[in-house]
């Protein structure tokens, strides 16, 4: 199991409230005092839904396929 480091201090991207790492039946999550919940997948907090991430990645992959870094 991965554990999030205490630094940097995690805050909600929407409300700027502090986030605390907790473990529930689904695994590790970041929670805010107002009830926001963000899953932690393999040690990385996920602040966007999986669908939004994969759609944007696919769009960029197809649009910028000739761009090289």
N, C-alpha and C positions, 0 to 999 in steps of 0.2 A: 504494500500500500504506500502511496506517495503521501507526503505531508507538505502542506504549504508553509513556506518560511514566514516568520512573523513580520519580516520587512521585505518589501515596502508595505506600509499599512494599506490594506485593501479597502476601497470605498466603492459605493454603487455608482455606476456611470450615469444613472438617471437622477438619483436624489442626493448624491454626495454623502450619504450616511455611511458610517463605518460598517464593514462586513466582517463577520466572525466565521472561522472555519468550524464546521460541525460534521458529525457523521450520523447518517440516518440509514434506513433500510436500503435506499438506493445507492449509498456510498457517501463520499465526501461532498459537501455543499458549502457555499458561502451564503450566510443569511444576514439580513439587516434588521434593525429594530422594528421597521414597519412591515416586515414579512416578506421582503423580496428574497428570492432564492436563486442561486446560480450554481449549476453543477460544476464539479471539478473532474475533468477527464484526464487520466494519466498524469496528474499533478498540474494540469493547466486549467485555470478558471475559464468557463465558457460564458461570455456575456451576450452572445447572440445565439439564436436557435441554430441547430444543425442545418436546417433547410436553407436559411438565409446565407449561411457561410458557404455551403456547397454551390448554391446558385450563383453567388458573386464570384466564387473561384472559377466556375465554369465559364462565366461571361468574360472574365479577364483572360482566361486561358485562350479562349477563341479569338478575342479581340486583339490581344497583344502577343500572338503566337510568334511573331517575327522579332519581337523586342528581346535583346540579350543584355544581361547585366555584366 
